Structure formats: C-alpha cells, structure tokens
C-alpha cells in the first residue's frame, strides 16, 4: 500500500514573521502520525555584520508538545505568513485560547488569525 503524500519530508506547518526574524513549526508525516520541530531565525546580528542566529528545537511527537515549543515565545502575537491547510483549525483553536487568556487581546489580532485560519 502506498501512503498518500510525501513521507519523512519536512513541511512548514506554521510560519510567523516578527520584526527581526521568524518562527516556524515544521512537521514530518510518519506512519504513526506527525513529528514536530520549531525553528527560530533571528536576523538582528546581521545589523552588525554577523550571521543570523538559527535555533532548532528537539523533535516532539504530539500537537500539545508542538504548542509547548511555540509557547516559549509569544507566537500568537506575531504575524502568520503561512499556515498548512491541515492545521488551520488546530492553530485557530490554540490562538483563541491564548488571546482570550491575554488581557491585551485586540479584536484586530483575532480577526487577523481568523482570516488566516479560515479555509480559502
């Protein structure tokens, strides 16, 4: 039996832009489900002619653990530049939880995420 989709190839699931860098959550489809890792790129060292800093997390095997990797940063306050169609609903749920628990919640932030997470 041939599995649908590329197996063991890293796919971008969430990409977030921030001033001076980006955060991305990657996923790898496996027979047992998804594996996740986070990559952070900080471009600010380039301002002083140094290489950008790139940090990659350990690989985790659950959506909850993937969210914990993202939660090390205020990711829900950043600007989504890409969300994998298979993860839009999960991301939308996670964003709503985090923004509703945040006293600085702005309707604009919720709208931005909703627009990005809605099926196109």
Beta strands, then each sheet from edge to edge (+ up, - down):
strand 1: 10-18
strand 2: 21-30
strand 3: 33-42
strand 4: 53-56
strand 5: 79-83
sheet 1: 4+ 3- 2+ 1- 5+
end
